[in-house]
Amino acid sequence: MADTITQGYSFVKPDPGGSDETWGEKLNANWDSADSLLSGMAYVIENKVGNDRVLTDVPNNALFTDTVYTKPDSEEIAYINGLEALLSTLETKINLAEKLALAGI
């Protein structure tokens, strides 16, 4: 049986028993190719986001136009962490102050 080639990256798969004198060179070439591919992918991943970009969670219904973020016209109150609880506390304090004022205290 002859050596075969992988479809994705054309790695040589040495024929067992048929590549007695050349299997080491073929596997070393495969590893060199794999190393180059992985090094290239690491470079792409490391340089995917530059210092000129902001990494953040994107709210629902956000629109993007050519990678420019367009904020939706309205947001749910939960969009700002803690705002709903703060407003509820503030409303409670205002209600209490109004009751105290009405009671003449």
N, C-alpha and C positions, 0 to 999 in steps of 0.2 A: 504494500500500500504506500502511496506517495504522501509527502507532506500536504497538509491542507492549510487554508488561509481563513482567518475569521472575517466575517462580512463587515463588521463595524469599523475596525481599525487595521485590518490586514495583518494581524499578528500571524506569525508562522506557527503552526501546530506540528511539531516534528512527528514523523511516522515512528511509532514504537517499534524498535528493532530494525528500522530502515535508515536511521540517521545516526548510526553509531559514532561516526567521526565528526559530525557537524551539529549535533543537537545543542551543545553548549553555546556555540556562536549564535545559533538561531534564538535560543532563549535569552541570551544577553541582549541581542538586538531588540527583542520584544520588550524587555525591561527598560532599555534605553528609550524606546518609543513611549512606553507608559509613563516614564519619568517626565519626558518632555510634555506630554499631554497634561499630566497632573500639575506640573509647574505652570503651564500656561493658564490652566483653570484657576489656580491659586492667585495668579496675578490679576486675572479678570475680576475675581471675587473681591480681592483686597482693594481694587481701584474702582469698584462699581459705584460707590458713593464717595463723593469728594467732600472737602471741608466747606464747600459753598452750598451744601444742601442741608435741610433741616429734616431730621428723622423724628416723626411723631405719629401717633395714632390718627387715623382719618375718620371724621364723623360720618355717620350714615348720610346718604344723599349728597355727599360732596361731589362736585363736578370738577373735572380736570380738562384743561384745554392746553394741549401741547406742553404737558407737565407743569402748567401753572394752576395752582389751587384756587378755585372759586368757592368762597364760603356760601353755604345755602342762605336763603333769605331769612329763615327763622330756625331757631334751635329749640330743642326740648330743654326744660329747666335743668335736667340732669346733666346737660352738656358741661356745665361748670361744676366740678366736684365740690360738694358740700353746700352749694347755694340753696338748695331746697330746704335743708335742715336749718340753715341760718335764717332764711326768711320766715320759716315757721316759728322759730324762737323769737324773732323780732316781732312778728305778729302777736304772739302770746304776750310779750312785754308791753306792746302798745295797748292791747285790750285791757290788760291789768291796770295800766296807767290811766286809761279812760274811765274805768270803773272807780278807781280811787279818786279821780277828779270829780266824778259825779257824786261820790259819797262825801265830798268835801274834805278828804284826807290829804 
